């Protein structure tokens, strides 16, 4: 069950980011981010979450997410960000269907090297927190 919830959470995060809209203007969202995603306990990570974001112009970005959830998942996602001051802001809602956790609502920001957000559903609530970091050698 924990693995299913983990997969749902990761899908929500990625689906949410894919629905960002706006101009992406002056905020510096590009780079490598490393951190974790959390469930109801904000002090206990459920897994690692890393992301490489590359600016492609016009407020558009390519993002490659890696997440642990008992295994490892890799997800490539196009992002479109709305810039507010020095932040790229996103929020939304996604219905993953009855068997995958139903409707998830999410929100978050990329600001000053931090990529943070939260999600809620009728089954699980939590957050994700990542900071810009040196990308590990492959």
Buried (B, 14 or more C-beta within 10 A) or exposed (E): EEEEBBBBBBBBBBBBBBBBEBBBBEBBBBBBBBBBBBBEEEEEBBBBBBBBBBBEEEBBBBBBBBBBBEEEBEBEBEBBBBBBEEBBBBBBBBEBEEEBBBEBBBBBBBBEEBBBBBBBBEEBBBBBBBBBEEEEEE
